[in-house]
Amino acid sequence: MHRRQGSDLGRLWRAYAVSTYGTWVAFGAFHLIAVQVLRVSAFAVSLLDAAGLALAACVAVPLGPWTEYRTKRPVMIATDLLRFTALASVPLAYLTGVLSYGHLLVVSVVCGTAGIAFTAASGAYLKHLVDADRLLTANGRFEGTNWLATAAGPPLGGMLVALFGPVVTVTADALSHLLSALGLLRIRGADTAAPRTAPGRLRAADLASGWRVILHDRVLRRLFLNSMAVNGLIMATGPLLAVLLLGRYHFPAWQYGLAFGVPALGGFVGARLSAPLAARYGRHRVLLVSGWLRALFPVGLALTRPGVPGLVTVLTVEALLIVCAGVFNPLNTTERLQRAPTGRVAQVVSAWSISSKLAQAAFILAGGALGTLTGPLTAITVSGVLLLGTPLLLPRRMSGPESPSGEAGAAGELRRV
């Protein structure tokens, strides 16, 4: 049994790794195409990010309960194939001369929506596949893979664009999702789906089920609010740092890539340390300490200056932040999966992803507006100062999962197919 579970987990991880590397190789590809091929304004590029996140989140609202009541591997395979089809349409449209800004926006929304459904299904499937005492280690493995892809993908993508043109990385991303779908087809273990309490169409109560679980559980609620605030504020600094380093301080493109690629290796280190630290010092203590530290370091970006000193500042701050995030994220993910009632995991993960995308879109727009009024460095400093208060949202004490009334019975049944 353990051997089969380990084999299936390996296949799931390899599928995740392939698609994650493809996504990071294509990091910034839509920005590049929008600017260099379509010649759109800076505001339109920002709108592509924010609108893509927000629209995908809104479209994905019914996907949580829809995914919950279906076997998870077919959902993952279907969403991978959907992303392959959408992304493959971009190089095809480019080669035929019909590529437009609206096309990029539609593809961004489709991929974002499919990504939310894939994340919800894969979270529920991982909880079903892995024993509870191995879940943190498994999440650390996935987290480490994500950070390695973050470090290696963008430099490789930049080299491919320089050699073959602006749409080659989008093609690579599309193929990575196709390979991921083929890898998921090789999994042979049992699947999981929650039983429907009532046949027919989804009810309004089903749509809000994930948020009800999150808000009812004190620990989940505080982790949720902390994640929305921290991720939103960190995401808001991304475009601001690009304007500051590339526009105001005239960093070469290779230095800009170095500033964000190399520190991502710290995320791999943090992810590998997460489980051993939790085993030695306790999961809650490590969660709190890493959560506090990841909020303290970003304010150091206020010291960013032109030239080598500024590059060293960004490298140092980003590395410290990402190491702490690498420790924190697997613990946070594991806590979320373990506290979500069986039969409600996909809805909880979906609600979390939807809220995260909406929060990020709002913070990005607010950060852009503040940066326009006050300058990018001031806006980055404000974001860092606000981050200092986010650890107050972390749970001070941990307790057992709390089941919302009316859902405990449904959570107790799990259909294996």
Secondary structure, DSSP 8 states (H G I E B T S, - for coil): -HHHHHHHHHHHHHHHHHHHHHHHHTTTHHHHIIIIIS---HHHHHHHHHHHHHHHHHHTTTHHHHHHTS-HHHHHHHHHHHHHHHHHHHHHHHHHT---HHHHHHHHHHHHHHHHHHHHHHHHHHHHHS-GGGHHHHHHHHHHHHHHHHHHHHHHHHHHHHHH-TTHHHHHHHHHHHHHHHHHTT--S--EE---SS-SS--HHHHTHHHHHHHHSHHHHHHHHHHHHHHHHHHHHHHHHHIIIIIIS---HHHHHHHHHTTHHHHHHHHHHHHHHHHHH-HHHHHHHHHHHHHHGGGGGGG--SHHHHHHHHHHHHHHHHHHHHHHHHHHHHHHHHHS-TT-HHHHHHHHHHHHHHHHHHHHHHHHHHHHHH-HHHHHHHHHHHHTTGGGGS-SS-------TTTHHHHT--EE-
